[in-house]
């Protein structure tokens, strides 16, 4: 039976980068302090939203909203 590190080592470079990014996100999530108030929660959500906007850019929700209005799903 192969170990986790053996499995990761056998991945192509692109997949290794994905694994590394996932592990970094998991470690960062564990490093976060517990939320102590509603204001902290809102600030955390806003910070994540800003980070995602920088990383992935914005997206247009108009077609999704139009489809939902027309079909109800």
C-alpha positions as CSV (number, residue, x, y, z in Angstrom):
1,X,0.0,0.0,0.0
2,X,1.4,3.4,-1.0
3,X,1.7,6.2,1.4
4,X,0.1,9.6,0.9
5,X,3.4,11.2,0.1
6,X,4.1,8.4,-2.5
7,X,0.8,9.1,-4.2
8,X,1.4,12.9,-4.2
9,X,5.0,12.3,-5.6
10,X,3.5,10.3,-8.5
11,X,1.2,13.2,-9.6
12,X,2.1,15.4,-12.6
13,X,3.3,18.9,-11.7
14,X,-0.1,20.6,-12.2
15,X,-1.8,18.2,-9.9
16,X,0.9,18.6,-7.3
17,X,0.3,22.3,-7.4
18,X,-3.4,21.8,-6.8
19,X,-2.6,19.5,-3.8
20,X,-0.2,22.1,-2.4
21,X,-2.8,24.8,-2.7
22,X,-5.5,22.7,-1.0
23,X,-3.1,21.8,1.8
24,X,-2.2,25.5,2.2
25,X,-5.9,26.4,2.4
26,X,-6.6,23.7,5.0
27,X,-3.6,24.9,7.1
28,X,-4.8,28.5,6.9
29,X,-8.3,27.5,8.0
30,X,-6.9,25.8,11.0
31,X,-4.8,28.8,11.9
32,X,-7.8,31.1,11.9
33,X,-9.1,32.3,15.3
34,X,-12.6,31.3,16.3
35,X,-15.3,33.9,15.5
36,X,-16.3,35.6,18.7
37,X,-19.0,38.0,17.4
38,X,-21.3,38.8,14.5
39,X,-19.1,41.7,13.5
40,X,-16.1,39.3,13.3
41,X,-18.1,36.9,11.2
42,X,-19.1,39.7,8.8
43,X,-15.5,41.0,8.6
44,X,-14.3,37.5,7.8
45,X,-16.9,37.0,5.1
46,X,-16.0,40.3,3.5
47,X,-12.2,39.5,3.6
48,X,-12.9,36.1,1.9
49,X,-15.1,37.8,-0.7
50,X,-12.4,40.4,-1.5
51,X,-9.8,37.6,-1.7
52,X,-11.9,35.6,-4.1
53,X,-12.6,38.7,-6.2
54,X,-8.9,39.3,-6.5
55,X,-8.0,35.6,-7.3
56,X,-10.9,34.8,-9.7
57,X,-12.4,38.1,-10.8
58,X,-16.0,39.0,-10.8
59,X,-18.8,37.2,-12.6
60,X,-22.1,38.3,-14.1
61,X,-25.1,36.8,-12.3
62,X,-27.7,38.4,-14.6
63,X,-28.1,35.3,-16.8
64,X,-28.6,33.1,-13.7
65,X,-31.1,35.4,-12.2
66,X,-33.0,35.7,-15.5
67,X,-33.1,31.9,-15.8
68,X,-34.3,31.5,-12.2
69,X,-37.1,34.0,-12.8
70,X,-38.2,32.3,-16.0
71,X,-38.0,28.7,-14.9
72,X,-38.2,28.9,-11.1
73,X,-35.1,26.7,-10.8
